[in-house]
Structures are given as C-alpha cells and as structure tokens.
C-alpha cells in the first residue's frame, strides 16, 4: 500500500527464480473522499492463442452524477513496440482487440484502429492515435461496471502486445 503523488508509475511482476506463469497486478484507489483519478492503466505481455491471450480488466466506479457515463479509449499495440524496445519478430504484428462487459458479452471489437472513421477521429483528437495502422483502438461511452479488454493476434498469430485503457471522463 502506498500514497502516491500524481505521476506515472510502473508495477512489474516476475516469477521467483525466473519462473514463469500467469500473474495478476491489481491497483485500487482506496481514498473515495479525494478528487483523485486513475486516468490510464496498461499491461504488456505475451499473447498466445485460445485462452492464453492478453487480458486486462478494469472497473468504472460510480461517477458523481447518477446516470452519467465515462468515455473510454482502449488501444491494442503491437508493431510500434519494435524496433525500439523489442525485435519485430517478437511483437504482435496485427493485434485484434475486444471489449467485454461483466457477463462476458463482447461489446465492441477492432482490428485496425482507422477502420471506424468516427472513432479514429476521436482517438486522434485526444492525442492517442496508434503509430501503426495495423494496431487497434476503440472508443466506448460506458456506464459504471466491470469490463475486460482482450488482445490477441490476427489469424492466431502470437507475440508481445500492449493493452492501454484511458478514462477520459464524461463524454
């Protein structure tokens, strides 16, 4: 537990003695009386196939005014992770993104972020346009609740990918 000043932070998890497996990092804002807000969360991992894809869950809490919704941008990044931090052969060449509700229902999917011109314009306007046209991005106006973003590779391809979730607040 920590009290943090505004800024960017990274939490990392690794296996003891270099072991590998599935892990979970959870972040909670415990002070409901302050006006703090977690604006972005992301996870980078290896995406395989089937149930072994990248999964990032998040909760939208009740906003101050009942009945309001939050505008969320979710990005699925792969190719732009190379060549600066990873070799091109290691990343998801064509990431596909899904957003699920708490019942597991798929709300929206995206393969290439520019496929939907309206959403692409919003993503670009807020400065979150992916640098590669094969990367994924979607915009959702959502009520409070639990959500899951799922990132996989087109055609069951595998590689390292990044899910980023941004809460832009009210629409």
N, C-alpha and C positions, 0 to 999 in steps of 0.2 A: 504494500500500500504506500502511496506517495502523493503528496500535494505538489502539483506541477505548475510552473509559471507558463503563460501562453508561449507556444512554440511548437516545433516539430520534434517528435520523438520516435524512436525505433525500439520495438521489443523483438527479441530473437529467441528462438528455442532450438536446441540441438540435443542429440542423444548422448547420454553418458558414455564415455569411452568410444566416441564416434559411431555409436549405433544409430540405426535409422528406424523410422516408423511414422505413424500418424500422430500429430500433436495438435494442441488447441491452445491459443492465446486468447484470453478474454480481457476486455477493458471496460470498466464501469465508472461512471461519474456518480459518486456517492453523495455529493452535496446538491440536493434539489433546491436549496434556498438561494443559490447564487445564479448569476446570469451566464454561466459558462456553457460552452457548447463544443462538442466534438464535431469538427467540420469535415474530417476526412479519415478514412481508415483504408488500409490496403494490405494485401498479402501476396507474396511471391513464393511460388512453389513449382514442383514438377507435376505436370498434368499427363497422366497416362490415359487409359481408356476405361470404359464401363463405369464402375463406381469409384475409380481412382483418379478422378479429375479434381480440379481446384475448387474448393467450396468456401465461401465467405458469408457468414450470417451476420445480420445486424438488426437492431431494434430501433424503430422510430417511436420515441416516447410521446405522451400526450402533449400537444402544443398548448400554449397559454389560452388560446380561444377555442372553445369546443367546436368541433366540426371542421377545423382547418386541416390542411394537408401540407406536406413538405414536398419540395421539388428536389428530386434525387438524380444525380448523374452517376452511372456505373460505366466503367471502362474496362475492357479486356485487352491487355497489352502483350505483345509477343515480339514481333520483328524489331521494334525500336529498342529492345533490351540489348541487341547486338549492334555494332561490334564493341561498344564502349565497355560494357560490363560482362558480356558473355559472347562466346563464339556463335555465329549464325546457325550452326548445326545443332546447337543446344536449346534454342528457343522455339516456342510455338510459332510456326510460320504463318498460320492463318487461324487466329483464335476465334471461337464462337462463344457467345455469351447468352445466358438465360437468367431471368429473374423469376423466382418462385415466391408465392405467399406462404403463410404458416401452414396451410393444408397441403403444400407441395404442388399446387397448381401453377403451371407456367403462365406468368402474366405477360411477358414480352420476351422476344429473342432478338439477337442481332448478330450478323456475321461481319459485314463490312460497315464501319460507322457512318459512311456517307450514303448508304442505301436509302435512308429516310431523310430527305432534304430539310424537313422542318426540324427534326431532332438535330441534324448536323449543324444547322444554323444556330440553334441554342447552345450546343456544345462549343462551337467556335466563338460565339459572342462572349461566353464566360471564360475564355482562355484555356479550355480543356480539350482542344482538338488533338486527337492522336496524330503522331507524325507519319504514320504509315497507313495507307488506305485499306489494308487488309485487317487492321485492328478493329476492335468492336467498341461501340459506345451507344448508350441509350439514355433517354430522359423519361422519368416517371414522376407523376404527381400522385403521391401515395398518402393514405391515412395512417395513423399510428398503428403499429403492429410489428410482427416478426417477418423478416424477409431473408431469402437466401439467393446469393449470386453464384452461378456455376459457370466455370470457364473450362472449355475443352478445345481440342484441335479439330479443325475441319477434316472430315474423312477419317476419323480416328487417328489423326496424327498425334504425336507426343512431343513434349518439350517443356521448357520452363516458361511460365507465364505470370502475369501480374493482374490481379483484380484490384481496382480502385473504386471506392464508394465515396461520393461527395454529397453532403447535405447542404443544399443552397438555401434552405429555409422555405418560407412561404412563396407560392408561385407568383 
